[in-house]
Amino acid sequence: MAFSQNMNRREFIAATAAAAGATRLPIAVVTEPPHGSAQKGRVVVFQGDSITDAGRNRDSHNANAAGALGNGYPLLVASAVLAARPAEGLQFYNRGVSGNTVPDLQERWVTDTIELKPDVLSILIGVNDIWHKLDGRYNGTVQDYERQYAALLDQTRRALPQAKVIVLEPFVLRTGAVDARWFPEFDERRAAAARVAKAAKATFVPLQKVFDQHVHAAPPAYWAADGVHPTPAGHAVIAEQWRHAAGL
C-alpha cells in the first residue's frame, strides 16, 4: 500500500484550520485512564502503515523534524501540540512504514517502538492485512490478525507498563480500490481491533464511525480518494480524533 496523495504542508495547515472550526466528534472509547496533562519530555510514537507513514523521510530520525513526521496526521498532531505546549519538551516520532501488516510490525517492534520508550504509543494497522490478501500477497486470516495484534500489545505492556496506548480503528471508504470484495471480512477485522484494544486496556478510536458520519457532508473520495489513503481533509479528521483521545 503506497502513499499516493500529492499533499504538501500548506494543504495540511489549511486542513487543520478548517478542522478546528468544524463540529467535533468526541467519540473515542477510552478504556484506560488518561494520564492528564503532558509531562515535560514525554515521547509520542506513531506506528502503522502508509496512512501513518505519509511519505515521511525515513533517513531522518530526529524528534519533531517536519520531514520525519511525513505529510499526514502525525504532522498535524505534532504541529498543533508543539505550538500549544512549547515549554513541555514533547518529542514526536513517526515510525509508520508503507505496506506494513501486523507481522511486519512484529519484526521491527523492538527497534522502532520499544527502544524509543514512548509515553504515548499510537497504532493504526489492518488495511494491508486484507488488501494484500485480496491481491494474493498475504494469506493471514482474521484470527491471525487478532492473535498477532494481541501479542504485539502484550509485548508492549510488558516492556512499557506505564505507556498510554492508542489503537486507531482501521477504516475504509467505499470508493476507489475498496469494493464488495472487502466485506464482510474488513468489518470482522475492525471488530478484532476493538477487542484487542479492550483486552490491552488501550484507548480505542472508532475511525470508521467517524468517517461514516463525515460522508454525509462530502462524498467518500473527499476524505480518501482511493478509499484507503486519506486526503488532507481526511488526515485532519484523524488528527482531531487523535488529539481528543490522547488529551493533547
C-alpha positions as CSV (number, residue, x, y, z in Angstrom):
1,M,0.0,0.0,0.0
2,A,2.0,3.0,-1.2
3,F,1.4,6.6,-0.2
4,S,-0.3,8.1,-3.2
5,Q,-1.6,11.5,-2.4
6,N,0.0,14.7,-3.7
7,M,-0.1,16.6,-0.4
8,N,2.1,19.4,0.9
9,R,2.4,21.0,4.2
10,R,0.5,24.2,3.2
11,E,-2.5,22.0,2.4
12,F,-2.3,20.3,5.7
13,I,-2.1,23.6,7.6
14,A,-5.2,24.7,5.8
15,A,-6.9,21.4,6.5
16,T,-6.1,21.7,10.2
17,A,-7.5,25.2,10.4
18,A,-10.7,24.0,8.7
19,A,-11.0,21.1,11.1
20,A,-10.6,23.3,14.1
21,G,-13.7,25.2,13.1
22,A,-15.8,22.0,12.4
23,T,-18.1,20.3,14.8
24,R,-16.1,17.9,16.9
25,L,-16.9,14.2,17.2
26,P,-15.6,13.2,20.6
27,I,-16.4,9.5,20.3
28,A,-13.2,7.9,21.2
29,V,-13.8,5.0,23.6
30,V,-11.3,5.4,26.5
31,T,-10.7,2.1,28.3
32,E,-7.5,3.3,30.0
33,P,-7.5,6.3,32.5
34,P,-5.9,9.3,30.8
35,H,-2.6,10.5,32.2
36,G,-3.7,14.1,32.5
37,S,-1.7,17.0,31.2
38,A,1.5,16.3,29.3
39,Q,4.7,15.9,31.3
40,K,7.9,17.5,30.2
41,G,9.9,15.4,27.8
42,R,7.2,12.9,27.0
43,V,7.7,10.8,23.9
44,V,4.9,10.2,21.4
45,V,5.3,7.4,18.8
46,F,3.0,6.9,15.8
47,Q,3.1,3.4,14.3
48,G,1.4,1.8,11.4
49,D,1.4,1.5,7.6
50,S,1.3,4.1,4.7
51,I,-1.6,6.1,6.3
52,T,0.8,6.9,9.2
53,D,4.0,6.9,7.1
54,A,2.5,9.5,4.8
55,G,5.7,9.9,2.8
56,R,8.0,10.6,5.8
57,N,11.7,10.8,5.3
58,R,13.0,7.6,6.8
59,D,16.6,8.8,6.8
60,S,15.6,11.5,9.4
61,H,15.4,10.2,12.9
62,N,15.2,13.3,14.9
63,A,12.1,14.0,17.0
64,N,9.8,16.8,15.8
65,A,11.5,17.1,12.4
66,A,9.0,18.0,9.8
67,G,10.2,15.7,7.1
68,A,10.5,12.8,9.5
69,L,6.8,13.2,10.5
70,G,5.5,12.9,6.9
71,N,2.6,14.8,5.4
72,G,-0.2,13.1,7.3
73,Y,-2.0,13.1,10.7
74,P,1.2,12.7,12.7
75,L,2.5,16.0,11.3
76,L,-0.8,17.7,12.0
77,V,-0.9,16.4,15.6
78,A,2.7,17.3,16.4
79,S,2.4,20.8,14.8
80,A,-0.7,21.7,16.8
81,V,0.5,20.2,20.1
82,L,4.0,21.6,19.9
83,A,2.6,25.1,19.2
84,A,0.2,24.8,22.1
85,R,2.7,23.4,24.6
86,P,6.1,24.9,23.8
87,A,7.5,24.5,27.3
88,E,6.9,20.8,27.8
89,G,9.6,19.3,25.7
90,L,7.4,16.9,23.9
91,Q,9.1,14.6,21.3
92,F,7.1,13.2,18.4
93,Y,8.3,10.3,16.2
94,N,6.6,8.8,13.2
95,R,7.6,5.1,12.6
96,G,4.9,4.1,10.1
97,V,6.0,2.1,7.1
98,S,4.1,1.9,3.9
99,G,2.8,-1.6,3.1
100,N,3.1,-3.0,6.6
101,T,0.8,-5.7,8.1
102,V,0.8,-6.7,11.7
103,P,3.5,-9.4,11.1
104,D,5.7,-6.6,9.6
105,L,5.2,-4.5,12.8
106,Q,6.2,-7.5,14.9
107,E,9.5,-7.8,13.0
108,R,10.6,-4.2,13.8
109,W,8.8,-3.6,17.0
110,V,11.7,-3.6,19.4
111,T,13.8,-1.2,17.3
112,D,11.1,1.1,16.0
113,T,8.9,1.2,19.1
114,I,10.2,-0.3,22.4
115,E,13.6,1.3,22.2
116,L,12.1,4.7,21.8
117,K,10.4,4.2,25.2
118,P,7.2,6.1,24.3
119,D,5.0,7.5,26.9
120,V,2.2,7.6,24.3
121,L,2.0,5.0,21.6
122,S,-0.4,5.2,18.7
123,I,-1.1,2.3,16.3
124,L,-3.1,2.2,13.1
125,I,-2.8,-1.1,11.3
126,G,-5.1,-3.5,9.5
127,V,-5.8,-2.3,6.0
128,N,-2.9,-4.1,4.3
129,D,-3.8,-7.3,6.2
130,I,-6.8,-7.6,4.0
131,W,-5.7,-5.6,0.9
132,H,-2.6,-7.7,0.4
133,K,-4.8,-10.8,0.9
134,L,-7.1,-9.7,-1.9
135,D,-4.1,-9.1,-4.1
136,G,-2.7,-12.6,-3.3
137,R,0.4,-11.3,-1.5
138,Y,-0.6,-12.4,2.0
139,N,-2.8,-15.1,3.4
140,G,-3.4,-14.1,7.0
141,T,-6.9,-14.7,8.5
142,V,-9.0,-12.5,10.8
143,Q,-8.0,-14.9,13.6
144,D,-4.3,-14.4,12.7
145,Y,-4.7,-10.6,12.8
146,E,-6.4,-10.6,16.2
147,R,-3.9,-13.1,17.7
148,Q,-0.8,-11.3,16.4
149,Y,-2.1,-7.9,17.3
150,A,-2.9,-9.0,20.8
151,A,0.6,-10.5,21.1
152,L,2.1,-7.2,20.0
153,L,0.2,-5.2,22.6
154,D,1.0,-7.8,25.3
155,Q,4.7,-7.4,24.4
156,T,4.3,-3.6,24.7
157,R,2.6,-3.8,28.0
158,R,5.3,-5.9,29.5
159,A,8.1,-3.7,28.2
160,L,6.3,-0.3,28.7
161,P,3.8,-0.8,31.5
162,Q,3.2,2.9,32.0
163,A,2.7,3.8,28.4
164,K,-0.6,5.1,27.2
165,V,-1.6,3.1,24.1
166,I,-4.0,4.4,21.5
167,V,-5.4,1.9,19.0
168,L,-6.9,3.7,15.9
169,E,-9.5,1.6,14.2
170,P,-8.7,0.5,10.6
171,F,-11.2,2.2,8.2
172,V,-12.0,2.3,4.6
173,L,-14.4,4.3,2.5
174,R,-16.4,2.7,-0.4
175,T,-14.7,4.3,-3.3
176,G,-11.6,3.7,-5.4
177,A,-9.9,0.5,-4.6
178,V,-12.5,-0.5,-2.0
179,D,-15.3,-2.7,-3.4
180,A,-17.6,-5.5,-2.3
181,R,-14.7,-8.0,-2.0
182,W,-13.6,-6.3,1.1
183,F,-16.7,-7.1,3.1
184,P,-17.7,-8.6,5.4
185,E,-14.1,-9.5,6.3
186,F,-12.9,-6.0,6.8
187,D,-15.7,-5.4,9.3
188,E,-14.6,-8.5,11.1
189,R,-11.1,-7.1,11.3
190,R,-12.4,-3.8,12.7
191,A,-14.2,-5.7,15.4
192,A,-11.0,-7.7,16.2
193,A,-9.0,-4.4,16.6
194,A,-11.6,-3.2,19.1
195,R,-11.4,-6.5,21.1
196,V,-7.6,-6.3,21.1
197,A,-7.7,-2.7,22.4
198,K,-10.2,-3.6,25.1
199,A,-8.1,-6.5,26.3
200,A,-5.0,-4.4,26.4
201,K,-6.8,-1.6,28.3
202,A,-5.9,0.8,25.4
203,T,-7.8,3.8,24.1
204,F,-9.8,2.8,21.1
205,V,-10.7,5.4,18.4
206,P,-13.6,4.3,16.2
207,L,-12.5,5.9,13.0
208,Q,-14.9,4.0,10.7
209,K,-17.8,5.6,12.6
210,V,-16.2,9.0,12.3
211,F,-15.7,8.8,8.6
212,D,-19.2,7.2,8.0
213,Q,-20.6,10.4,9.6
214,H,-18.4,12.7,7.5
215,V,-19.6,11.2,4.2
216,H,-22.9,12.9,4.9
217,A,-21.1,16.2,4.4
218,A,-18.9,15.3,1.4
219,P,-18.5,12.2,-0.7
220,P,-16.1,9.4,0.3
221,A,-13.4,10.5,-2.2
222,Y,-13.2,13.9,-0.5
223,W,-11.9,12.1,2.6
224,A,-9.9,9.3,0.9
225,A,-9.5,9.4,-2.8
226,D,-8.8,5.7,-3.3
227,G,-10.9,4.6,-0.3
228,V,-7.8,4.0,1.8
229,H,-5.3,6.8,1.8
230,P,-6.7,10.0,3.4
231,T,-6.7,13.3,1.6
232,P,-5.6,16.4,3.6
233,A,-9.2,16.7,4.9
234,G,-9.2,13.0,5.9
235,H,-5.9,13.4,7.8
236,A,-7.3,16.4,9.6
237,V,-10.2,14.3,10.7
238,I,-7.9,11.7,12.1
239,A,-5.7,14.3,13.8
240,E,-8.7,15.8,15.6
241,Q,-9.9,12.4,16.9
242,W,-6.4,11.5,17.9
243,R,-5.9,14.7,20.0
244,H,-9.2,14.2,21.7
245,A,-8.3,10.6,22.5
246,A,-4.8,11.5,23.8
247,G,-6.0,14.5,25.7
248,L,-3.4,16.7,23.9
